[in-house]
Amino acid sequence: MAALTSPGDDSPARTVLVTGGGRGIGAGITRELVARGRLVACGYRDSREATEKLRAETPEQVLPVHYDLGDHASANSAVREVLARWGRLDALILNAGTWTGGRLSTLDPLAWWRIIELNLGGAAALVRAALPAMRGSDDPSIVVVSSVIGLIGHAGDTAYASAKAALIGFARSLAKETGRDRFRVNVLAPGFVDTDMTAQVPGRARDGIAQSTVLGRFGTVPEIARAAVFLSEDATYCTGSVLTADGGWSL
Ligand SMILES: NC(=O)c1ccc[n+]([C@@H]2O[C@H](COP(=O)([O-])OP(=O)(O)OC[C@H]3O[C@@H](n4cnc5c(N)ncnc54)[C@H](OP(=O)(O)O)[C@@H]3O)[C@@H](O)[C@H]2O)c1
């Protein structure tokens, strides 16, 4: 097990809440943080079993906490659980997200709004719940996982792209609101990564994306996880930044 530490010193271990931390990109982020000796509260909605398995690998460092983007009360209870267990909260990595495809002309308006509400409203609710606890940290940091689709757009993804673009405005405004309290708020905009979320993308569309990607391949979970953790704790003079980790898809 890695020594439980904060970056650059031997003060109590840095504590990070990762939403959707039990599977996909979130599980990669959890593993990267654990390897650095951090304490990680892993938010889950459906993946309780997968999250418990992650905890079993390093029980002192991982705490599964129930958190549902659509249930704002769960944001408060997740923060309370972290404080009850570790007494501090230094960083949030807002990774949980949900996708529904469909062109504007065909997607049901309620389904369209639901994507915005979950991805944007869920992130805002957790930040609101966590800000007071994070003020005690030496380096309070928030990373918002957006998507390169929020920057460049994508046909058939108007709801998801709108939510991910809105998260960028949210993060940059929050950076301005909280900077004098030493908060850093940054955005990660990944390109295409093979996870459950992208499993339904048909072969022809995948080939098109690979061809549009300068590096000619998709990203991997560990690559995206390292970029998220870089923003969370290494990028100490970055706030309001948007880091694309997309293999050049957006170029
Ligand atoms: N994969 C890509 O190509 C790609 C590209 C750009 C950006 N992203 C973004 O990266 C993030 C992670 O995506 P992924 O590819 O790892 O997707 P994934 O494999 O589908 O995982 C989604 C994660 O979000 C959580 N989640 C979904 N709905 C939730 C809800 N209502 N409440 C709480 N948690 C919820 C899930 O937790 P449970 O299983 O516990 O419900 C799961 O951990 C998302 O924000 C996604 O938009 C992904």
Ligand as a Chemical Component Dictionary entry (heavy atoms), coordinates in Angstrom:
data_LIG
# 
_chem_comp.id                   LIG 
_chem_comp.type                 NON-POLYMER 
_chem_comp.pdbx_formal_charge   0 
_chem_comp.three_letter_code    LIG 
# 
loop_
_chem_comp_atom.comp_id 
_chem_comp_atom.atom_id 
_chem_comp_atom.alt_atom_id 
_chem_comp_atom.type_symbol 
_chem_comp_atom.charge 
_chem_comp_atom.model_Cartn_x 
_chem_comp_atom.model_Cartn_y 
_chem_comp_atom.model_Cartn_z 
_chem_comp_atom.pdbx_ordinal 
LIG N1  N1  N 0  -15.950 7.413  -22.481 1  
LIG C1  C1  C 0  -15.750 8.490  -23.207 2  
LIG O1  O1  O 0  -15.403 8.418  -24.417 3  
LIG C2  C2  C 0  -15.922 9.862  -22.609 4  
LIG C3  C3  C 0  -15.507 10.955 -23.379 5  
LIG C4  C4  C 0  -15.629 12.231 -22.857 6  
LIG C5  C5  C 0  -16.141 12.404 -21.581 7  
LIG N2  N2  N 1  -16.544 11.327 -20.860 8  
LIG C6  C6  C 0  -17.082 11.587 -19.537 9  
LIG O2  O2  O 0  -16.317 10.879 -18.583 10 
LIG C7  C7  C 0  -17.129 10.549 -17.457 11 
LIG C8  C8  C 0  -17.030 9.059  -17.165 12 
LIG O3  O3  O 0  -17.499 8.370  -18.301 13 
LIG P1  P1  P 0  -17.250 6.824  -18.579 14 
LIG O4  O4  O 0  -16.867 6.702  -19.983 15 
LIG O5  O5  O -1 -16.406 6.232  -17.520 16 
LIG O6  O6  O 0  -18.755 6.309  -18.464 17 
LIG P2  P2  P 0  -19.391 5.006  -17.828 18 
LIG O7  O7  O 0  -18.460 3.865  -17.959 19 
LIG O8  O8  O 0  -20.733 4.920  -18.457 20 
LIG O9  O9  O 0  -19.526 5.395  -16.292 21 
LIG C9  C9  C 0  -20.408 6.386  -15.904 22 
LIG C10 C10 C 0  -20.159 6.681  -14.446 23 
LIG O10 O10 O 0  -21.055 7.723  -14.046 24 
LIG C11 C11 C 0  -21.837 7.268  -12.961 25 
LIG N3  N3  N 0  -23.201 7.717  -13.113 26 
LIG C12 C12 C 0  -24.004 7.647  -14.202 27 
LIG N4  N4  N 0  -25.220 8.147  -13.924 28 
LIG C13 C13 C 0  -25.184 8.514  -12.622 29 
LIG C14 C14 C 0  -26.129 9.109  -11.754 30 
LIG N5  N5  N 0  -27.384 9.412  -12.143 31 
LIG N6  N6  N 0  -25.747 9.384  -10.484 32 
LIG C15 C15 C 0  -24.500 9.092  -10.059 33 
LIG N7  N7  N 0  -23.558 8.535  -10.830 34 
LIG C16 C16 C 0  -23.904 8.250  -12.098 35 
LIG C17 C17 C 0  -21.786 5.745  -12.985 36 
LIG O11 O11 O 0  -21.936 5.277  -11.650 37 
LIG P3  P3  P 0  -22.847 3.965  -11.303 38 
LIG O12 O12 O 0  -22.424 2.895  -12.239 39 
LIG O13 O13 O 0  -22.528 3.700  -9.872  40 
LIG O14 O14 O 0  -24.283 4.381  -11.489 41 
LIG C18 C18 C 0  -20.406 5.474  -13.574 42 
LIG O15 O15 O 0  -19.437 5.403  -12.558 43 
LIG C19 C19 C 0  -18.555 10.997 -17.809 44 
LIG O16 O16 O 0  -18.799 12.274 -17.268 45 
LIG C20 C20 C 0  -18.501 11.095 -19.328 46 
LIG O17 O17 O 0  -19.458 11.992 -19.833 47 
LIG C21 C21 C 0  -16.443 10.049 -21.340 48 
# 
loop_
_chem_comp_bond.comp_id 
_chem_comp_bond.atom_id_1 
_chem_comp_bond.atom_id_2 
_chem_comp_bond.value_order 
_chem_comp_bond.pdbx_ordinal 
LIG N1  C1  SING 1  
LIG C1  O1  DOUB 2  
LIG C1  C2  SING 3  
LIG C2  C3  SING 4  
LIG C2  C21 DOUB 5  
LIG C3  C4  DOUB 6  
LIG C4  C5  SING 7  
LIG C5  N2  DOUB 8  
LIG N2  C6  SING 9  
LIG N2  C21 SING 10 
LIG C6  O2  SING 11 
LIG C6  C20 SING 12 
LIG O2  C7  SING 13 
LIG C7  C8  SING 14 
LIG C7  C19 SING 15 
LIG C8  O3  SING 16 
LIG O3  P1  SING 17 
LIG P1  O4  DOUB 18 
LIG P1  O5  SING 19 
LIG P1  O6  SING 20 
LIG O6  P2  SING 21 
LIG P2  O7  DOUB 22 
LIG P2  O8  SING 23 
LIG P2  O9  SING 24 
LIG O9  C9  SING 25 
LIG C9  C10 SING 26 
LIG C10 O10 SING 27 
LIG C10 C18 SING 28 
LIG O10 C11 SING 29 
LIG C11 N3  SING 30 
LIG C11 C17 SING 31 
LIG N3  C12 SING 32 
LIG N3  C16 SING 33 
LIG C12 N4  DOUB 34 
LIG N4  C13 SING 35 
LIG C13 C14 SING 36 
LIG C13 C16 DOUB 37 
LIG C14 N5  SING 38 
LIG C14 N6  DOUB 39 
LIG N6  C15 SING 40 
LIG C15 N7  DOUB 41 
LIG N7  C16 SING 42 
LIG C17 O11 SING 43 
LIG C17 C18 SING 44 
LIG O11 P3  SING 45 
LIG P3  O12 DOUB 46 
LIG P3  O13 SING 47 
LIG P3  O14 SING 48 
LIG C18 O15 SING 49 
LIG C19 O16 SING 50 
LIG C19 C20 SING 51 
LIG C20 O17 SING 52 
# 
